[in-house]
């Protein structure tokens, strides 16, 4: 497994730079001032506020290939639902294009888009709901109608979801956004924006775990929730709006079944890659790109082979069925009670540490997890404890506690058993003890 410090470094690498944040702040403030102070539009203008990723602090930095930052500005107007919303968009367009700064303006479906240097701005005119002043209606250039929305509610929901998940939800959203940018092919729409955020929130793993475990569990939960029941059936799920004030708003309504299928199958492909190759830095660099730190430490293949080829290692007694994945992670508890993550075949541990293994899998319950423990070395041989057989979980359904009693190289492998068949098998997790 990759180290927490590598994920911390990766998250810093994909954050917008201070220069970017300052530039965005300057540009959006200037535009908002322009609308507020405009000699005629000031009569229509009530207020403006930021929406989208910059408002929710889930934005990521642009890449060289995609050097535009996306900024959403909501313009609250004095218009009403009796007004033709396409004319409201036209009015905003006329005001913006009159300025030499905003001559790139174009009317879009629900907004006026402006292309500036390294910045794409969506300016969205809205009206206040007559029964709830926290809700807004968004213009539609195609049919002149208004669509209900709750941008401030989305921001509040995002903040609360983050707080309820140890402030680890928003970093996770950033990782998924970066993954989406790296892997979404041209001509296909993977879920983005509030749709992606809600998909993630509906399928969160254990937010108290490491970033790696949290990410893997969430990836597996998403695939488990939607692949068989929806993708394999050729339909899209209904993803409800997180506002709580808007009924019957399916966030996936604008996505085709092929769009959603591509998204889920790519996630499934990367889960299987983690299962086959292990959650090492090189695997994450394949999944998340070269912004993820490269591990400079060499791994000893000899250590792994010593366990895999041990004569006392028993063969699996269960028929194998391919298709699912399970990944083993480990937290090591030291003598002082502190916990640290440990990557497979990492630096040697001292004796008498407690080892807390966890099986991360998207297999739907009920199932059981069996653990194969294989020891090597003179101490384990003299103690008659080379093992090599299979054990039940002893920390919940998915966990196994062991300890570092003997020097040498040891391996742990887990098997997910469902109806007498092994539906997922992990790679060997190697532990070195000195």
N, C-alpha and C positions, 0 to 999 in steps of 0.2 A: 504494500500500500504506500501511496505517496505521503509525505509528511505534511502536517498542518501548516508548517512555515511555508511550504511550497504553494499551498492554496492561498495563504495570506499574501504571498508575493504576487500570485496570479491576479487576485482581486485588485491589488494596487496597480498592476499593469493594465487592467482594462478600465480603470476609473478615468473619467475626463480629467484632463490636466487643469491646474489652477488657471492657466492662460485661457483655456477653453471656457471654463466657468465664468471668468471675468468678461470674456468676449460676448458670451450668450447673455449675460446680465446686462451689459451695456446696450446691446442691440435691441433686446426685448423691451427694456425700459424706454429707449428712444421711440420705438414704435408705439408703445402705449401712451407716451406723452403726446405724440403727434395726433393720435385719435382724440385724446382728451381735450387738447387745445385747438383742434381744427375749428375754423370759424363757423362752419355749418354742421359738421358731424357732432360737435360738442352738444348740440341740442338732442341728438339721438343717443349719444353715449351716456351710460350710467356708471359703469365701472369695468375694469379689466382684471383678469388674474391668470396666472400660469396654470396649465393643466398638463397631463401626460407625465412622462418619465422625469423631467426636470423638477416638476412640482412634487413628485413622489420620491425623488432621490433614488431612482432606479436606472438612471441613464448610464450608458457605457461610451467609451471614447470611440471616435471613428477610426477606421483602418485607412491605409493608403488607397485601397481600391474603392472605398466607400467613405469619402472624406466629408460627408455632410452630417451636421448635427440636426436632429429633428426637434423643433420646439413648437408647442401648442399654446396659443393665447386665446382665451375666451373673452369675447366682447359682449357685455350685457347691455342690451339696447332697450329703448322705450317702446318698441314695436309690440304688437299683440298678435294673437293667432288669427285674427281677421285679416292680417296683412299677407300678401303673397310672399313667401319666404325666398323665392328666386329673385324677386325685386329687392329684397333686403340684402341678399348677397351681391347683387349688381350695384347697389348703392355703396356698399363697403368697398367693392372693387374700384369704383370710380374715384372714391376718396383716396385710396391708396395709390393708384396708378398716376394720380395727379402730381405726386411727389417723385422727383428724379431718383430718390433712394429706392422707391418701391415699384419702379416701372416694369419689373419682371413679374408682377402680380398676374395671376390667372384664376378664373373661377373654377372651383372643384365641386365635388358632390355636396359636401357639407361646409365648405370653407373657402377662403381665398388664400391660395398658396403664393408664397414669395420665396424666390431663390436669391440668396445673397452669398457672398464669399464664405464658403465652408459652412453654410447655414441654410436649412430649409424650414420655413415658418408656415404653420397653418393658423390662420386667423379665423376664428369661428364665431359668427354673430349668433346670439341667443336671445330669448325672451324669458322672463321669469314666469314660473307657473303661478296662476292666479290663486291657487289654493295652498301652495307650499312654496315659500320664497327661497327654499334651499334647492329646489328643482328647477331645471331649465328645459326649454324647447329649442332644438337645433334646426337650422334652415336646411332646405333641400332644393338644390338648383334644378333638379330634373322635373319635379311635379309641383313645386311651390308649397308643399306641406311642411309641417313641423314634427320633429321626432323628439320624444321625451329622453332626457339624459340627466345624470347626477354626477358631474365631475368632482364636485367637492365631497360627495359621499364616497366616491371611489378613492379619493385621497385619504379620507378618514379611515375607510376600511383597510387600506394598505398599511397605514400606520398601526392600527390595532392588531392586524395579523402579524406584523413584524414584532410588536411588543409581546404578543402572546406566544411567540416562538423564539424567545431568547435573543431577539434582535438579529436573527439569522435568516429570516425570510427574504428581506430585500437583497442581501448578498447572493442568495440562491437565485433570485430572479435575474440578477445581473449575469450570473454564470449561464443560465438558460438562454438569455438574450444573446450572449456571445456565441454560444453553441449554435443557435438558430442562424446567426449571421454567417457562421463558417460553413454550414451544411445545407441551407435551404437552396435548392437549385433554381435557376431562372425559369420563369413561367409557372412556378408552384408557390402557393401561399401556405407557409407553416404558420400556426397561430402566433399572433404578436399582440403587443400592447396589453390591454385589460383582459383580452381573451386568454393569452398565455399566462398572465398573472393569476387568473382565476383557476385555470387548469392546474397550475402548480399548487395553489392554496388548497384545492380540493383533494390533493393526493400527497400531502406532506409526510415525510418520514419523521424520524426522531430528531427534533431540533436541538436537543441537548447533546447530541453526539458530535463527532468531528465534522468538519465541512465535507470531507470525502464521504463519510457514512450517510450524512444527511442528503447529499446529492444522489448517491447510488440508490438509497431507499426510495427517494422521490421519483427517480427515473423508473425504477421497477414498479412502483405503485401506479404510475401513469399507464405504463404498458399493460399491467395486470388488469386495470380498471376498464380499458377500452379496446384492447386488441381482439380478444375472442368475442366479446359481446357486441362490438360495433364494427370494427375494421373487417373482421372475417365475415361479418354478416352484410357488409356493403352499405352501412348506414352511419350517420354521425350521431353522437350523443347530444343531448340538450345541455348546454352550459348556461346556467342562470346568471343573471346580472347580480353582482355582489352588493348593489346599493341597498336592497331591502325595501326600497320605495317604488321600484319599477317592476311591474308584473309582465310576464310573457315576453321577455327580451332575451332571445337565444343568442348568446355571444358568438356561436359558431354558424349563425345563419348565413354569413357572407363567405363561407368556406365550402368548397366542394368535397365530396367523399374522397376524391383522389388527393386533395390537399391534406386532409386529415390522415389518410392512410400513409402518405409519404412521411409525415411527421412521426407517427407512431412506429412505423417500420424502421426509420433511421434511429430512433431511440432504442428500439429492440436490438438493432444491429450493434450498437455501441455497448449495450449491456452484455451481449454475448462476447464482444471483444474483451471486455473487462473480465468476464468469466474464463475465457480461453487463455488470455495473456497475463492476467493479474492486474491489479490496480497500481501498477508502477508508474513512474513519471513518464516513461516513453509511451505508455498506453494513453495517459491523459493528454500528452502532446498530440497524439493522433486525433483524439476526441475534441480537444479544446484549442489546439493550435500551438504554435511555437512561443506564444506568450506565457505558456505554462513552463516553469523552470525545468531545465534539464538536470537529471540526477548525474552527478559526476562520480558517484561511488560505484565501483565495479562489484558485480555479484558473482559469487562462486557457484558455478554449475556443479562442481564436485559435491558440495553440501547437499544439493537437491538429489543428485543421483544416489548418494549414499543411503538416503531414506527410501527412494523409490525402488531400488534394487535389493533392499534388505530381504534376506531369506525368510525372516520371521513376519514379514508383512503379508497379511491375509488378502485374498481376493474378495471382491464384492460378491455378496450372495444374492443380490437383487437384479432382476432383468433391467436393462437400461432403456429409457425412452428419451430421445433427444428433443430439444426444443426450449427448455427452461434453463435458467441460470441461477447460480448461487455463488456468492463471494464471501470469503472469510475475512473478518477484520479482528484486530487484537488491541486491547488496552492492557497495559502492564501496570500492576499496583506494586509500588515499592514498599520497603520496610516502614517508611514514614507515612504511608497511607495515600501518597500522591499518585495520580494516574498519568501515564504518558502513552501516546500511540506508538505502535511498533510496526515497521514494515517487514514483509516476508524476507528472510535471509539477511536481516539487518545486522547491526553491530551486536556482538555478544552481550547477553544479559548476565547479571550476577545470579547466584543461586538464591533460592528461597523467595523469589518474587511470585506473586499471584498473577496468573494469566487469565484474562476474561475474553474468550472468543465469542464472536457473534456471527451468525449466518444471515446475510442479507439476500433475500430472495423475493421474487414477485409471484411465486407459486401461491395460488389461493388456498387458504385453509379449508378443511383440516389436512394436516400432514404431520409427519414426525421427522426429526433430524437425527441422523446417526453420525457419530464422530469417530474417525479412525486415527488413533494415536500411535505413532511409530517412533521409538527411541533408538538411538545408536550410541556407541561409546563404551569405554571400559567400565565406568561406574554403573551404568544401567545393566551391563552384562553381569557384573559381579553381584548386583542386587537382585538378579533374576527378573528385571523389569523392562525388558526390551519391548514388550507389548506387541503392537501391530494389529490388534483386533479392534472391534467396534463398540462404541459406548453411547448411551442415551444422553440427551441434553440434561444438564443439572442447574441451569440458570434460565428458567422459563423455557418456552418451546424452542427458541432459537439460540440459546447460549450454552456454553460449556466452560467451566472453570477448571484450570489445571495449575500446576506450579513447577518452578524450575528446580527440580531436586537433583538432577544429574548433569554433569558437564557433558558436552558433546553436541551433536546436531540432531534435532528432532523435527518431526513433521506432523501437521494436523490437516486432515482433509474431511470435509463434511458431505453428506449425502442426504438429499431430501427425498423421503419415501412417501408415496401416496398410493393407497390401495395395493400395497405389496410391490410396487414398481419404483425404481429410482428415476425420478423425473428431472433431477438436477444434481450435478456433482461439481464441487469446487476444484480449483487447482490446489496443490499442496501448499500449505503455509509453513515455511521453514523457520524454526527458532534455534538460534545458536546460544549455548550456555557455556560460560567459562568457570 
